[in-house]
Structure formats: C-alpha cells, structure tokens
Amino acid sequence: MIDDLALRPLEPAYLSVLRTRAAINAGVLLALALGAEIAVRSQGGPPGLVAAPALLLAAWSVFLAPQRRWARWAYAFTETELHVARGWWTHAHTIVPVRRVQHIDLTRAPLERKHGLATLVLHTAGTEHSRVVLPGLLREEAERIRDDIRASIEREAR
C-alpha cells in the first residue's frame, strides 16, 4: 500500500530557505574561525590552520547539504493519513492517522513567509514521536491539509 502511494516533494522554494539558513550559520562559523585564525597566527601557527577547514565546511553546508536535505523529504495526504518520508542515511516514513491528531500548528518563520511557505506540525496522542513536523509546504497547501484534518476530526466527533 505504501509503495503505491505517490509521495510529493517539498516545494522547491524551501531549498532557498535551507540555503539561506545554512549561509547564516556559515557566516557565524566563519567569523568564529577568523577570530581563531588570528589567535593561531599571533602564536606563530601556520596560515589557514583554522580558516581553511571552516571555509570548506561552510561551502559544503551552503551549497551541497541543503540540496541533499531537501531531496530526502516527501509527503502525501490522504483522507485518513498524513505520510511524511525523510532521511538520507536513516530513512523514516511516518504515518499519522488523522483520527490520532489532537492538535495542529501551522508556523511561518520569516524566511518561510518571504517564500510563501509554512510548516505543518501535528501533535498526536502518546509521548514518543507525538510531534510530526512537515516543513516546506506552500502556505495554501498547509492550510488545506490543516483544514481537511480539522474537518475529519469534527466529523468523527459527531
């Protein structure tokens, strides 16, 4: 049944969000590395001892890692379940039955708002894995899924 389910990728605009977040983190890393590089050089250390590895890590985190992260997320929503698949090394396919949803959040960070995106967060009964996060949806799609889940919950409550 899961193999027949057509999973959809996250919105391509989410890749820009991931890259921007990575660039901000890389900027902080490079600033710290520059400070460490100056300290190492003042003690007679070789040039590039700290800055070179930091620059390589920053380049990887901005240009390669976001594409890999984005490509490893997919989802599908049926009338009764939300499927969220993710992971590169460890694959996880989470199935959330709509009837188990207790609370729904729709969040929009500044970068997501800029790109018209939202993150859907489902809270279910239980303690372990009771929070399922699905980022990178168009705001309208996230709202549609939220509203469909809410309507389904209200129908079952009657």
N, C-alpha and C positions, 0 to 999 in steps of 0.2 A: 504494500500500500504506500509506504513512504517513497519507494523507488519511482512510483508512478506520479508522485506529487511534483509539480513544476515549481521549483523554488525560484524566487525572483532575486536579483542582485540589489544591493543598496543603490541609492541614487548616485550617479557619477559626481554630483556636486559635493557629496560627502568626502570624496578624495581630496578636494581643496581644503575642507575643514581639517582633515587629518594632517595634510601637509603644513597648513598654517600653524596648527598646534605644535607640530614637530619643529618647525622653524623657530617658534618662540622658545621652546625648550632648548634647542640647539644654540640659540643666542645666549641663553643663560650659561650653558655649558662652556661655550667659547669664551665668555667673559671671565668665568672662573679659571679656565685653562690659561688665559692670558696672564691673569694675576699669578698663577702658579709658575708659569713660564718665566715671568720677570724675576720671581723669587729664586728659581733654579739657576737662571743665568747670573744673578747677582752673587751666587755662591760658586760661580765658575763652572756650572754644568753645561753640557753641550746644547747647542741651539735645537729647538724642535722636540726636545725630550717629552714635553707635556703637550705642546700645541699640535704637533703632527698627529698623534693618535686621536686627540679631541676633534681635530678637523675631519679626520676620516670617519669617526663615529657620527659627527654632526651631518656629514654629507650622506651617509647611509640612512640615518634616521629621517632625513628630509626627502631624499629622492627615491629610495628603494623601499623602505619599510612601509610607508603609507599605502603604496600600491598593493603590496602583499597582504596587508591587513584588510584593506577594502575588498579585495578579490575573494577573501575567505569568509565573507558574510553573505548570507542569503536568508530569505524568509518566504513563508506562504501563509495566507489566512484563508481558512475555510469557514463555514458557518459554525463549526463546533470546535475548531482548534487553531491555535497560532503555532506555527513551526518556525524555529529560529536555529539556523545552522551556522557554525563559526569554527574557526581554528585552522591552523596550518600544521603544527606538529601534532597536537591532540585535537581531533575532530569531535565536536559536540553538536548533537542535534536535539534540541529541547522542544518538547511538545507540551503546550499549555492548553488543557481543555478549558473552554470558555466557562463552563459551569464551576470551575475551581477559582476563577478570578474573584478577588474580594475588593480590590482597589486598583484604579488605573490612573497613572500620571502621564501627562504629556509635557515634556520640558523642551525649552528652546534657549540654548546658550547664545550669546551674541554672535558668534561665528555661524551658528546654525540659522539664526534669524536672517543674517546677511544673505544666506544662500537659499532661503525659503524652506529650510529643513526642520525636523523635530525628532525627538527621541521619545519612543513609547516605552513606558515602564509598567509592567504588570506585577501585581502583588497577589500571591495565591496563599491558600491555606498551607500550614506547615512551617517548619523553621529552616531547614536546609534547602537551598535553591528556591526559596519562596519569592524571589525577586527576579524577574526576567526582563532584560533590557534589550531593546531593539532600536539602535541609532540609525541615522542616515535615511530617514523617510521624508518624502515631501510632506509638508505640513498638512495638506489636504488629505493625503493618504493616511497619515497617522490619526487625524481626526475622524476619518471614515471608519477605520478599524476600531478606534475607541468607541464611537457611537454604535457600531454594529455589536460590539461586545456588551455594551450597556443595554441595548435593546434586547439582546438574547438573555441577559441576566434578569431583566424585568419580566420577560415572557415566562421564564422558568419559575419566577417567584409567584406568579398567579396561580 
